């Protein structure tokens, strides 16, 4: 999945969809997009000392939290874990490391409790 396709899918088609599965590329492209937008807005805020950019940072943060959580839950589903594992990230240091390991893990081959595979694995073709 390409950068543009991942961002478009998460922000238009699956904005608050917590069910199903998401490939690693979908999750990490959206993570990169959110990071870049937040950095650009923060740099503009610091450079201009303008309140409008501070407001835009807040608006973007509010707009990005739901799709960010949704794609993370779908990513965890793809590895065969419940989306509730996101909460392990609340444990200082260790929780974030464990969550990172879960998020970078490979997809579970074949169908699982959360749906059919989204990654084309030998013997389990992706169906549209």
N, C-alpha and C positions, 0 to 999 in steps of 0.2 A: 504494500500500500504506500503510495507516495505522500509527501508532506501535505500538499493541497487537498488531496482526496481524504486524508485522515482528518484534517481540520474541518473540511466541509461536512463530512459524515457526522462528526461529533457535535458540531455546533448547529447543524440544521436538521439532520434526520434523527439523531439519537441524543438530543440535548439532555433529557432526563430519563433515559432508558437504562435501568439498572439490571435488566434481564438479558440473557444471551452471553456471547463471548466476544472478546476483542483480541486481535493479534498484538504481538509486541510492538510492531511498527506503528500501529494505530495509537497505542498508549504513548509511546515515546515521542512521536511527531507532535502530538497534542501537548505533551509536557514541554517540548522545546518551544512551540508556538507561544504558550502561556508565559514561559520564562522570558522570551525575547520581548513580547509586548510589555510585560511588567518592567523589564529593565529599561526599555526605551522611555516609557512614561515616567519612571523614576529619574532618569537622567534629564529629561525635559523639565521635570519639576525642580530639580536641583539647579539646572542651568538658568532657568527663567525666574525662579522664585514666584511662580504664578499659582494662584489658588485653583485655576481651572484645571491644571494638570494634576493637582492633588485630588480634585474631585473625580477626574478621569481614572486615576489609580484605584480609588474606592469603587467606582462603578464597574470597572473591569474586574476587580477582585470579586465583587458580588456576582457578576455575570458568569465568571469562570468557575466558581466553586461547585455548582451542581454538575455541569458536564465533566469536570475534573474527577469528582467522586464517582460519577456514573461510569466513566471509561476505566477507572481503576477497579471498580467492582467487576466489570465485565472482563478485565484482564485477569483478575484473580479467578474468575469463573473458568477462564480458558486454561488455567493451570490446575483446575479441579478443586479449587478452594472456594469457600463462601466469601461473599463480598464483605462480610462482617470482619474479616481479617484486616481490613483497613484500620480498624481501631487499635491494632497492636502498635501502630505508629505513634500512638499517644504515650507509650512507655519511653522515657528518655533514653536516647542513644541505642540501646539494644533493640527496642521496638522498630526504630527506623531502619536499622540494619537488616532485621528479619524481613520486614516489609519489602525492602529493596531486593533481597534475595528472591522473594516470592515473585516480584514484578518482572525480574529479568529471566526467570525460569522459562523453559520451553513449554510450548502448548502440550496439553494432554492429547495424545493421538486418539482419534475416533470420537464418537459421541460420548458425552458425559451427562451428569444430572442437569447441566445448564444449557444443553443444546448440541447441535451437530458441530463438527469442527469447522473453524474458519480458516485453518491453514491446510493447504493441500499436502497431505501425508500419504505415502504409498499405501494403497489399499483403502484409503478413506478420501475419495475425491470430494472436493468442496461443491456443494449444491447451492444454487442461487436462490 
